[in-house]
Amino acid sequence: MPETDQLNQKDVSVEDLLKLKRAEQPSEAFWSDFDSQLHRRMLNTLVKKDPWYVQLMRGLTGRVAQSVTLVGAAAAFAFVAIIQPTYMTQGNSAGEGPVLSAVGANVGAEADVVNFVESDASGAIDLAASATELDELQRDYLVEEVSVVRLAASDHYQHDFGMASLQVEEFDTAAYSAEDIRARSLPKAGMANLMF
Amino acid sequence: MATTSTAAGDFAPSKSTPISERDLDLAIVRRVQAGQVGAYDQLVQKYREKIFAVIYNMTGNREDASDLAQDTFIKAFQAIGRFKGKSSFFTWIYRIAINTTMTFLKKQRRRRFVNYENINEEVASSEILERLTAKNRTEKGALVQELQEKLNESLQKLSLKHRTVVILHEIEGLEHAEIAEITKTSVGTVRSRLHYAKQQLQSFLRDYLN
């Protein structure tokens, strides 16, 4: 058989065998599945979800952050309301430290200091430090004094606490309300806001 | 060979990839980058067989090749905004396919099952098979199946880098310069790897060679 002899004479090389690999081809059904799977996966990449542990951490972090903020605010208030005024008194030998609360500026009175009310088991006691005593305390402890003074109509008193500037204006009940003073005098919410 | 400047800037001409083909691909890429996301499908349809074939020959597993080919197109889609056109899209996506497959294979601690693709009967009826059938005096169908297994086994015995150059050159028909660009090596390295790989394959497949 001449044809067979001719075929036999030609060498088969590695390259020839490797070219046979081109015959390994998927069917049309395979490509149909391939396309639909690829489209589905590409759409999934557009809607990216974080892994479950990231979502869990985000949820916990949110709640923790809220708690930390509240605790921090309470701690800061306690520091300002308890520790600082503690320096202003001559010492408190009574059992547990009293809880001090700021009752707000006594804007209507002629007193020139903010009244702090100390409450303990026996009841509320007014502590109104005199100007002389305050001067002494200021010298000793550099305590800053917040004072509300009846001023002339157009006068303003600014005291810079380093965080925000406070403008304490003449209080005219007809024109202003306490809420207005707080809103206008405290440009941003901060620790000072807790005092009024 | 003349070069053509496009909006992407100058790029080197390619021998086996005509400039018009490259420009076509670049135009589609620009449309995708401009927001016509559906245009990406044209690139998928154009290159999916080639990409699948390369990955299949590297892995020897049909299912893995399908997944990895999809991974390749997804990665290319996600990175297409950064494609500047300095190389052809063809080279770029081949590179992604090779890197994705190599990363996958390196992670395999033990050899995965082989899962061969079906032989296309029309393509298989080639002169080479006729010669082999005549030489071995065996039935063609049995010979094809045996040969397919032997070829895939032999390829899997090669190291990844040698397997890659053999597949790209001998099966995919790419030139040395293109392979060098895809694999980020030199033409000399491609040639030496190819030479070594063929020597290895000759010893594995000596029963079928003259």
Interface residues (C-beta under 8 A of the other chain):
Chain A: T4 L7 N8 K10 D11 V12 S13 V14 E15 D16 L17 L18 K19 L20 K21 R22 A23 E24 Q25 P26 S27 F30 W31 F34 D35 Q37 L38 R41 M42 T45
Chain B: V44 R48 E49 F52 A53 Y56 N57 R62 S66 A69 Q70 F73 I74 F77 Q78 Y116 E117 N118 I119 N120 V123 A124 S126 E127 I128 L129 E130 R131 L132 A134 K135 L147 Q148 L151 V166 E170 I171 K198 L201 Q202 L205 Y208 L209 N210
